[in-house]
Amino acid sequence: MKEKLSLSEAARNDLIEDLSALIAINTSNPPGNELEAAKFVRDRMAAGGAFGDLQEFSPGRANAICRVPFSAPEKGPRLIFNTHLDVVPPGEGQWSFPPFAPALADRRIYGRGACDAKGSLAAMMAAARRAVHSAQPLRGELIITAVGAEETGGLGTQAWVRSQSKDIRPSMAVVGEPTGLQVLIGHKGVSRRKVWVRGRSAHSSNPSQGRNAIYSIARLALFIENLNCGLAQKSHPLLGPSIVSANLIRGGVKDNVIPDHCELHIDRRLIPGEETDQIDRELREWIRNMEAEDPSFRATIEISGMDKKPTLIPPDEPIVQALLESKYEVTGRKDPPGGFIAATDMTFLVNQGCIPTVIFGPGSLDQTHVVDEFVEIGQLETAVLVYGRLISRILGA
């Protein structure tokens, strides 16, 4: 029989205030500008008993690194909470509430970043404060890494991992992302590319004198559509199929000029067994076919953002079992671990930091990158309790 757990009214109010304050800081990426949000996290956690610091990795871009040492912090285990400060731009859709003016309605908090992933960050901060004031003896160290530039490749987490290269204490990590409170042990990888085609301009009254770059890119878009249909034939049991999509197109200079340039931005999602250069091989095949038809055809492939490898850890890793048990103690649910169809900074913690890592947080992936983004307050509260139980289980003396 699970113990009935809940937050106090004061803790609930602090949680909502923290998330609201974070949403109100516009960290749209690009350009990011996470420094103000990083300072808020640092100062808020310092007031709660943590040692906070800023790690600036480029002008205006920063991580907040907040350490909570318990007994024997140099020798004990280390639990890392990682999530990101930056958000995607709000777009041009019509929001019911201004995207950076947090609103409470129907037991939800609305605003850009409420779900992805400032809700996870606020819950992690709340769990850390509870641990500081807990009567339970704890050993080791809790670290919150609130990072920048996750949405454009993970520069913040990579900067932090590099700074830890000489620190070999045993570590485990949780990446806060909207998993619907499911424990996830892996995610798809991602490669983003821009293909640029050069044509030849001409007056639109005499198109045969030019070479229309838009037509070539249109053929590439159809190639990507057909490629995605083929990728759907193979699937990973936890992560689903590989995916590729054409998501942004630019070209031309005027409506009566044959366009001499056009570009297409492509997003390739990878499953275990695929390398981050898989999309390059697929695009080069298309270019060779186009060159076979027209030897003068020219196209270039450019990397757009950072690649992330598909990443998966074994379900019997201690961090997986500890989080599953912590979730059960709070919710009474024994769901098996799953996989995340999006990419996260887990890949850098596992592949560069050699840190066993899981993904867990409040909110639904369906609410990410959309108009009227929200997170349910009930899920926020549950996340705080699960994170808190995990701290007790991993760092309990």
C-alpha positions as CSV (number, residue, x, y, z in Angstrom):
1,M,0.0,0.0,0.0
2,K,1.5,3.3,-1.1
3,E,1.8,6.1,1.4
4,K,-0.5,9.1,0.6
5,L,1.7,12.0,-0.2
6,S,1.0,15.6,-1.0
7,L,2.6,19.1,-1.0
8,S,1.8,21.7,1.6
9,E,-0.1,24.7,0.5
10,A,3.1,26.8,0.9
11,A,5.2,24.4,-1.1
12,R,2.5,24.3,-3.8
13,N,2.4,28.1,-4.0
14,D,6.2,28.3,-4.2
15,L,6.2,25.8,-7.0
16,I,3.6,27.8,-9.0
17,E,5.4,31.1,-8.3
18,D,8.8,29.6,-9.5
19,L,7.3,28.3,-12.7
20,S,5.4,31.5,-13.4
21,A,8.6,33.6,-12.9
22,L,10.5,31.3,-15.3
23,I,7.8,31.5,-18.0
24,A,7.8,35.3,-17.7
25,I,11.5,35.4,-18.7
26,N,11.6,35.2,-22.5
27,T,14.3,32.6,-23.4
28,S,13.1,32.0,-26.9
29,N,15.9,30.2,-28.8
30,P,17.0,31.8,-31.1
31,P,18.6,33.8,-29.6
32,G,18.2,32.2,-26.2
33,N,19.3,34.9,-23.8
34,E,19.2,32.4,-20.9
35,L,21.3,34.5,-18.6
36,E,18.5,36.2,-16.7
37,A,16.7,32.9,-16.2
38,A,19.9,31.3,-15.0
39,K,20.4,34.1,-12.5
40,F,16.9,33.5,-11.2
41,V,17.5,29.8,-10.7
42,R,20.8,30.5,-9.0
43,D,19.4,33.0,-6.6
44,R,16.3,31.1,-5.9
45,M,18.2,27.9,-5.1
46,A,20.8,29.8,-3.0
47,A,18.0,31.2,-0.9
48,G,16.9,27.6,-0.4
49,G,20.2,26.4,0.8
50,A,22.1,25.4,-2.3
51,F,25.4,26.7,-3.7
52,G,24.6,28.4,-7.0
53,D,26.9,29.4,-9.8
54,L,26.6,30.6,-13.4
55,Q,28.5,29.0,-16.3
56,E,28.5,31.3,-19.3
57,F,29.4,29.5,-22.4
58,S,28.9,32.4,-24.9
59,P,27.6,36.0,-24.5
60,G,24.1,36.0,-23.0
61,R,24.1,32.2,-22.9
62,A,24.5,30.5,-19.5
63,N,23.8,27.5,-17.3
64,A,22.8,27.7,-13.7
65,I,24.7,25.1,-11.7
66,C,23.2,24.5,-8.2
67,R,24.9,22.1,-5.8
68,V,23.3,20.8,-2.6
69,P,26.0,19.0,-0.6
70,F,25.0,16.6,2.2
71,S,27.3,14.5,4.4
72,A,30.5,13.2,2.7
73,P,29.8,15.1,-0.5
74,E,33.3,14.3,-1.8
75,K,32.8,10.5,-1.4
76,G,29.1,9.9,-1.6
77,P,26.9,9.4,-4.6
78,R,26.0,12.2,-6.9
79,L,22.5,12.7,-8.3
80,I,22.1,15.2,-11.2
81,F,18.9,16.9,-12.3
82,N,19.3,18.3,-15.8
83,T,16.8,20.3,-17.8
84,H,16.8,23.4,-20.0
85,L,16.1,27.1,-19.7
86,D,15.6,27.9,-23.4
87,V,12.3,27.5,-25.2
88,V,11.1,27.6,-28.8
89,P,9.7,30.9,-30.1
90,P,6.0,31.3,-29.6
91,G,5.3,31.5,-33.3
92,E,2.6,33.6,-35.0
93,G,-0.5,31.6,-33.9
94,Q,-3.2,33.2,-31.8
95,W,-2.6,32.4,-28.1
96,S,-5.5,32.5,-25.6
97,F,-3.0,34.0,-23.1
98,P,0.2,36.0,-24.0
99,P,3.0,33.4,-24.2
100,F,5.2,35.1,-21.7
101,A,2.5,36.2,-19.3
102,P,1.8,33.0,-17.3
103,A,-1.8,32.2,-16.6
104,L,-3.6,29.8,-14.3
105,A,-6.8,28.3,-15.6
106,D,-8.5,24.9,-15.2
107,R,-5.7,23.6,-12.9
108,R,-3.2,24.3,-15.6
109,I,-0.4,26.8,-16.0
110,Y,-0.2,28.3,-19.5
111,G,2.8,29.9,-21.2
112,R,5.7,29.1,-23.5
113,G,8.0,26.7,-21.6
114,A,5.4,25.6,-19.1
115,C,5.7,22.1,-20.4
116,D,9.0,22.2,-22.3
117,A,10.7,22.2,-19.9
118,K,10.4,24.9,-17.2
119,G,7.8,22.8,-15.5
120,S,10.4,20.1,-14.9
121,L,12.9,22.7,-13.7
122,A,10.4,24.2,-11.2
123,A,9.6,20.7,-9.9
124,M,13.3,19.8,-9.5
125,M,13.9,23.1,-7.6
126,A,11.0,22.3,-5.3
127,A,12.3,18.8,-4.6
128,A,15.8,20.1,-3.9
129,R,14.4,22.6,-1.3
130,R,12.4,19.8,0.4
131,A,15.6,17.7,0.6
132,V,17.5,20.5,2.2
133,H,15.0,20.7,5.0
134,S,14.3,16.9,5.2
135,A,14.9,15.1,8.6
136,Q,16.3,12.1,6.7
137,P,20.1,11.8,6.8
138,L,21.4,12.2,3.2
139,R,24.8,11.5,1.8
140,G,26.6,12.7,-1.3
141,E,25.5,15.6,-3.5
142,L,22.5,16.8,-5.5
143,I,23.3,18.9,-8.5
144,I,20.7,20.9,-10.6
145,T,22.0,21.8,-14.0
146,A,19.6,24.3,-15.6
147,V,21.1,24.6,-19.1
148,G,20.9,26.8,-22.1
149,A,20.8,26.1,-25.8
150,E,19.1,22.7,-25.6
151,E,16.7,23.5,-28.4
152,T,19.5,24.1,-30.8
153,G,21.7,21.1,-30.0
154,G,22.7,21.0,-26.4
155,L,25.5,23.5,-26.1
156,G,24.8,24.1,-22.4
157,T,24.9,20.5,-21.3
158,Q,28.0,19.8,-23.4
159,A,29.8,22.7,-21.7
160,W,28.9,21.4,-18.3
161,V,29.9,17.8,-19.1
162,R,33.3,19.1,-20.4
163,S,33.8,21.0,-17.2
164,Q,33.4,17.8,-15.2
165,S,36.0,15.8,-17.1
166,K,38.2,15.4,-14.0
167,D,35.4,14.5,-11.7
168,I,35.0,10.7,-11.6
169,R,32.7,10.2,-8.6
170,P,29.8,7.8,-9.3
171,S,26.9,9.8,-10.8
172,M,23.3,9.2,-11.9
173,A,21.1,11.7,-13.8
174,V,17.5,12.6,-14.6
175,V,16.7,14.7,-17.6
176,G,13.5,16.7,-17.0
177,E,11.3,16.6,-20.1
178,P,7.6,16.3,-20.6
179,T,7.2,12.5,-20.4
180,G,3.7,12.5,-18.8
181,L,5.4,11.2,-15.6
182,Q,6.6,8.1,-17.5
183,V,10.1,6.7,-16.8
184,L,11.9,6.7,-20.1
185,I,15.3,5.0,-20.7
186,G,16.2,6.3,-24.1
187,H,15.4,8.7,-27.0
188,K,15.7,9.0,-30.7
189,G,18.6,10.9,-32.2
190,V,18.3,13.8,-34.5
191,S,20.3,15.2,-37.4
192,R,19.3,18.5,-39.1
193,R,20.5,19.5,-42.5
194,K,20.1,22.4,-44.9
195,V,20.3,21.6,-48.6
196,W,21.1,24.6,-50.9
197,V,20.5,24.4,-54.6
198,R,21.9,27.0,-57.0
199,G,19.9,27.8,-60.2
200,R,20.2,30.6,-62.8
201,S,18.0,33.7,-62.7
202,A,16.1,34.9,-65.7
203,H,13.0,37.0,-66.5
204,S,9.8,35.1,-65.8
205,S,8.6,35.8,-69.3
206,N,11.4,33.7,-70.6
207,P,12.0,30.9,-68.0
208,S,13.9,28.7,-70.4
209,Q,16.8,31.1,-70.2
210,G,17.2,30.3,-66.5
211,R,17.3,27.3,-64.2
212,N,14.5,27.3,-61.5
213,A,16.0,26.3,-58.2
214,I,12.6,25.9,-56.6
215,Y,11.7,23.1,-58.9
216,S,14.8,21.2,-57.8
217,I,14.0,21.7,-54.1
218,A,10.4,20.6,-54.8
219,R,11.8,17.3,-56.1
220,L,13.9,17.0,-53.0
221,A,10.8,17.6,-50.8
222,L,9.1,14.7,-52.6
223,F,12.2,12.6,-52.1
224,I,12.0,13.3,-48.4
225,E,8.3,12.4,-48.3
226,N,9.0,9.0,-50.1
227,L,12.0,8.4,-47.9
228,N,9.9,8.8,-44.8
229,C,7.4,6.2,-46.1
230,G,10.3,3.8,-46.5
231,L,11.7,4.5,-43.0
232,A,8.3,3.7,-41.5
233,Q,8.9,0.0,-42.4
234,K,11.5,-0.4,-39.7
235,S,10.8,0.4,-36.0
236,H,12.4,0.1,-32.6
237,P,10.3,-1.6,-29.9
238,L,10.6,1.4,-27.5
239,L,11.3,4.3,-29.8
240,G,9.2,3.6,-32.8
241,P,10.3,4.2,-36.5
242,S,12.9,6.4,-38.0
243,I,11.4,9.7,-39.3
244,V,12.5,12.4,-41.8
245,S,10.6,15.6,-42.6
246,A,11.1,18.7,-44.7
247,N,10.2,21.7,-42.4
248,L,11.4,24.9,-43.8
249,I,11.9,26.2,-47.4
250,R,13.3,29.5,-48.7
251,G,14.0,30.7,-52.2
252,G,13.6,33.3,-54.9
253,V,13.9,37.1,-54.8
254,K,10.8,38.4,-56.6
255,D,7.6,37.1,-58.2
256,N,8.7,37.9,-61.7
257,V,12.2,36.5,-61.5
258,I,13.2,32.9,-62.1
259,P,14.8,31.9,-58.7
260,D,18.5,31.2,-58.8
261,H,18.6,29.8,-55.3
262,C,16.5,27.8,-52.9
263,E,17.1,25.9,-49.7
264,L,15.3,23.2,-47.7
265,H,15.7,22.4,-44.0
266,I,15.4,18.7,-43.1
267,D,14.9,17.0,-39.8
268,R,16.0,13.3,-39.5
269,R,15.1,11.3,-36.4
270,L,17.3,8.3,-35.7
271,I,16.8,5.0,-33.9
272,P,19.5,2.8,-32.3
273,G,21.7,1.4,-35.1
274,E,21.6,4.5,-37.2
275,E,24.5,7.0,-37.2
276,T,24.1,10.8,-37.2
277,D,25.5,11.0,-40.8
278,Q,22.7,8.7,-42.1
279,I,20.9,11.7,-43.6
280,D,24.0,12.8,-45.4
281,R,24.3,9.4,-47.2
282,E,20.6,9.6,-48.1
283,L,20.9,13.2,-49.5
284,R,24.1,12.4,-51.4
285,E,22.2,9.6,-53.2
286,W,19.6,12.1,-54.3
287,I,22.2,14.6,-55.5
288,R,24.0,11.9,-57.5
289,N,20.6,11.0,-59.2
290,M,20.0,14.7,-60.0
291,E,23.6,15.0,-61.4
292,A,23.0,11.9,-63.6
293,E,20.1,13.8,-65.2
294,D,21.9,17.1,-65.5
295,P,25.7,17.1,-65.0
296,S,25.6,20.9,-64.3
297,F,23.3,20.4,-61.3
298,R,24.9,21.6,-58.0
299,A,23.7,21.3,-54.5
300,T,25.4,21.6,-51.1
301,I,24.5,20.0,-47.7
302,E,25.1,22.0,-44.5
303,I,24.7,20.9,-40.9
304,S,22.0,22.9,-39.2
305,G,22.4,22.7,-35.4
306,M,24.1,20.0,-33.4
307,D,23.6,16.3,-34.0
308,K,22.3,14.1,-31.2
309,K,22.9,10.3,-31.2
310,P,20.1,7.9,-30.4
311,T,20.7,6.8,-26.8
312,L,19.4,3.9,-24.7
313,I,20.4,2.5,-21.4
314,P,19.6,-1.0,-20.0
315,P,16.3,-1.2,-18.0
316,D,18.2,-2.8,-15.1
317,E,20.4,0.2,-14.4
318,P,20.1,1.3,-10.7
319,I,18.8,4.8,-11.7
320,V,16.0,3.2,-13.7
321,Q,14.9,0.9,-10.9
322,A,15.2,3.7,-8.3
323,L,13.0,6.0,-10.3
324,L,10.4,3.3,-11.0
325,E,10.2,2.5,-7.3
326,S,10.0,6.2,-6.4
327,K,7.2,6.7,-8.9
328,Y,5.4,3.7,-7.5
329,E,5.7,5.0,-3.9
330,V,4.0,8.2,-5.0
331,T,1.5,7.1,-7.5
332,G,0.9,3.4,-6.9
333,R,1.6,2.7,-10.6
334,K,4.1,0.1,-11.9
335,D,4.5,1.1,-15.5
336,P,7.4,-0.4,-17.5
337,P,10.1,1.9,-18.7
338,G,9.6,3.4,-22.2
339,G,11.3,5.5,-24.8
340,F,11.1,9.2,-25.9
341,I,10.4,9.9,-29.5
342,A,12.2,13.3,-29.3
343,A,15.9,14.0,-28.7
344,T,17.2,15.2,-25.4
345,D,20.5,16.1,-23.6
346,M,20.5,12.6,-22.2
347,T,22.8,11.8,-25.1
348,F,25.6,14.0,-23.9
349,L,25.3,12.8,-20.3
350,V,25.4,9.2,-21.3
351,N,27.8,9.2,-24.3
352,Q,30.2,12.0,-23.2
353,G,29.8,12.0,-19.5
354,C,29.4,8.2,-19.0
355,I,26.5,9.0,-16.6
356,P,23.5,6.6,-16.5
357,T,20.5,8.8,-17.2
358,V,16.8,8.5,-17.4
359,I,14.1,11.0,-18.7
360,F,11.2,12.0,-16.5
361,G,9.0,15.0,-16.0
362,P,5.5,16.5,-15.9
363,G,3.6,17.5,-19.0
364,S,2.8,15.9,-22.4
365,L,4.9,15.9,-25.5
366,D,1.7,16.9,-27.3
367,Q,1.9,20.3,-25.5
368,T,5.4,21.1,-26.7
369,H,6.1,23.6,-29.4
370,V,2.4,24.5,-29.8
371,V,0.1,27.5,-29.2
372,D,-1.4,27.6,-25.7
373,E,1.3,25.4,-24.2
374,F,0.4,24.3,-20.7
375,V,1.3,21.9,-17.9
376,E,-1.2,20.5,-15.4
377,I,-0.6,21.6,-11.8
378,G,-1.4,18.0,-10.5
379,Q,1.5,16.6,-12.6
380,L,3.8,19.3,-11.4
381,E,3.1,18.3,-7.8
382,T,3.5,14.6,-8.5
383,A,6.8,15.3,-10.2
384,V,8.0,17.1,-7.1
385,L,7.1,14.1,-4.9
386,V,8.7,11.6,-7.2
387,Y,11.9,13.6,-7.6
388,G,11.9,13.9,-3.8
389,R,11.6,10.2,-3.3
390,L,14.4,9.6,-5.8
391,I,16.7,11.9,-3.8
392,S,15.9,10.0,-0.7
393,R,16.5,6.6,-2.4
394,I,19.8,7.5,-4.1
395,L,21.3,9.8,-1.4
396,G,19.8,8.3,1.7
397,A,22.5,7.6,4.2
